[in-house]
Amino acid sequence: MKIQGLIFDCDGTLADTMPLHWRAWQTVTQRHDLHFSEERFYALGGVPTRHILQMLGREQGRSLDHISVAHEKEAEYLPLIAQVEPVNSVVGIARDHFGKIPMAVASGGTKKIITQVLGIWESCGSLMRSRPVRT
């Protein structure tokens, strides 16, 4: 079977962002007196921030505006984006297929964050583009 396109996840697959997300989570959960272990953070990788905050608030009996706090977490993460490093083994696959087949990036992150992360890779010479893939 011939590969007709590739879809890459962003956080933790193309980009080593998880340690930076964890730093942002630590700040926000401390600010709101929420318990959130690092082990659980990694187990919930890929779950949108707002859903995690809803769950934590419910479990810990806290009244929480999960949307507002999710924006706080994003605001803590944004300044860290400059520290994002590519996962070279995966980015290498994208480079090898660039211009040969359609590729897309999928992420639970906001468009603003994904655009900034992709911009970092492009400035490092990584060949990434986001195009729809027909299935």
PyMOL commands that set and color helices and strands:
alter all, ss='L'
color gray80, all
select helices_A, chain A and resi 18-31+38-43+49-59+66-83+88-97+111-123
alter helices_A, ss='H'
color red, helices_A
select strands_A, chain A and resi 6-9+103-106
alter strands_A, ss='S'
color yellow, strands_A
deselect
rebuild
show_as cartoon
